[in-house]
């Protein structure tokens, strides 16, 4: 399963998702893309999500938006 997180550092919703990822210990399994630091990442997000909404977790090419929905997906798929 390929996981990618589109985010930017100062976004509180992105921070919420990153903190949860750190908490459950799966950071190494997710490819991070900072949309403000990397134009290619920004452009890729635009193809997935016209509103440029972050955080955006992409699971095998399918985007999940909204921090609570992302965390719910992570809880379901990375049970302790």
C-alpha positions as a Markdown table, in Angstrom:
| # | Residue | x | y | z |
|---|---|---|---|---|
| 1 | Unk | 0.0 | 0.0 | 0.0 |
| 2 | Unk | 1.4 | 3.4 | -1.0 |
| 3 | Unk | 0.7 | 6.3 | 1.4 |
| 4 | Unk | 1.4 | 9.9 | 0.7 |
| 5 | Unk | 0.5 | 12.9 | 2.9 |
| 6 | Unk | 0.2 | 16.4 | 1.3 |
| 7 | Unk | 0.5 | 19.1 | 3.9 |
| 8 | Unk | 2.3 | 22.2 | 5.0 |
| 9 | Unk | 4.0 | 22.9 | 8.3 |
| 10 | Unk | 1.9 | 25.8 | 9.7 |
| 11 | Unk | -1.5 | 24.2 | 9.0 |
| 12 | Unk | -3.1 | 23.2 | 12.4 |
| 13 | Unk | -5.1 | 20.4 | 10.7 |
| 14 | Unk | -2.0 | 19.0 | 9.1 |
| 15 | Unk | -0.2 | 19.2 | 12.4 |
| 16 | Unk | -3.0 | 17.2 | 14.0 |
| 17 | Unk | -2.6 | 14.5 | 11.4 |
| 18 | Unk | 1.2 | 14.5 | 11.6 |
| 19 | Unk | 1.1 | 14.3 | 15.4 |
| 20 | Unk | -1.3 | 11.3 | 15.2 |
| 21 | Unk | 1.0 | 9.6 | 12.7 |
| 22 | Unk | 4.0 | 10.1 | 15.0 |
| 23 | Unk | 1.9 | 8.8 | 18.0 |
| 24 | Unk | 1.1 | 5.5 | 16.3 |
| 25 | Unk | 4.6 | 5.2 | 14.9 |
| 26 | Unk | 3.9 | 4.9 | 11.1 |
| 27 | Unk | 5.8 | 7.9 | 9.9 |
| 28 | Unk | 8.3 | 5.8 | 8.0 |
| 29 | Unk | 5.5 | 4.2 | 5.9 |
| 30 | Unk | 4.2 | 7.6 | 4.6 |
| 31 | Unk | 5.8 | 9.8 | 1.9 |
| 32 | Unk | 5.4 | 13.4 | 2.9 |
| 33 | Unk | 4.9 | 16.2 | 0.4 |
| 34 | Unk | 5.1 | 19.8 | 1.7 |
| 35 | Unk | 3.0 | 21.8 | -0.9 |
| 36 | Unk | 4.6 | 25.2 | 0.1 |
| 37 | Unk | 8.2 | 23.9 | -0.2 |
| 38 | Unk | 7.9 | 21.9 | -3.4 |
| 39 | Unk | 6.1 | 23.1 | -6.5 |
| 40 | Unk | 5.9 | 19.5 | -7.9 |
| 41 | Unk | 4.0 | 18.5 | -4.7 |
| 42 | Unk | 1.7 | 21.4 | -5.1 |
| 43 | Unk | 1.0 | 20.6 | -8.7 |
| 44 | Unk | 0.4 | 16.9 | -7.8 |
| 45 | Unk | -2.1 | 18.0 | -5.1 |
| 46 | Unk | -4.0 | 20.1 | -7.6 |
| 47 | Unk | -4.5 | 17.0 | -9.8 |
| 48 | Unk | -6.0 | 15.2 | -6.8 |
| 49 | Unk | -7.9 | 18.0 | -5.3 |
| 50 | Unk | -8.8 | 21.2 | -7.1 |
| 51 | Unk | -9.4 | 23.1 | -3.9 |
| 52 | Unk | -5.8 | 22.4 | -2.8 |
| 53 | Unk | -7.2 | 21.2 | 0.5 |
| 54 | Unk | -4.7 | 19.9 | 3.1 |
| 55 | Unk | -4.1 | 17.6 | 4.8 |
| 56 | Unk | -4.7 | 15.1 | 2.0 |
| 57 | Unk | -3.7 | 11.5 | 2.6 |
| 58 | Unk | -3.4 | 9.6 | -0.7 |
| 59 | Unk | -3.9 | 5.8 | -0.4 |
| 60 | Unk | -2.9 | 4.0 | -3.5 |
| 61 | Unk | -3.8 | 7.0 | -5.6 |
| 62 | Unk | -7.1 | 7.8 | -3.9 |
| 63 | Unk | -7.3 | 11.0 | -1.8 |
| 64 | Unk | -8.8 | 11.2 | 1.7 |
| 65 | Unk | -9.5 | 14.8 | 2.9 |
| 66 | Unk | -10.4 | 16.2 | 6.3 |
| 67 | Unk | -8.1 | 15.6 | 9.3 |
| 68 | Unk | -10.7 | 13.6 | 11.3 |
| 69 | Unk | -11.4 | 11.3 | 8.3 |
| 70 | Unk | -7.7 | 10.7 | 7.8 |
| 71 | Unk | -7.2 | 9.9 | 11.4 |
| 72 | Unk | -10.2 | 7.5 | 11.3 |
| 73 | Unk | -8.7 | 5.8 | 8.3 |
| 74 | Unk | -5.3 | 5.5 | 10.1 |
| 75 | Unk | -7.0 | 4.1 | 13.2 |
| 76 | Unk | -8.8 | 1.5 | 11.2 |
| 77 | Unk | -5.8 | 0.4 | 9.1 |
| 78 | Unk | -3.0 | 0.7 | 11.7 |
| 79 | Unk | -4.6 | -0.9 | 14.8 |
| 80 | Unk | -2.3 | -1.3 | 17.7 |
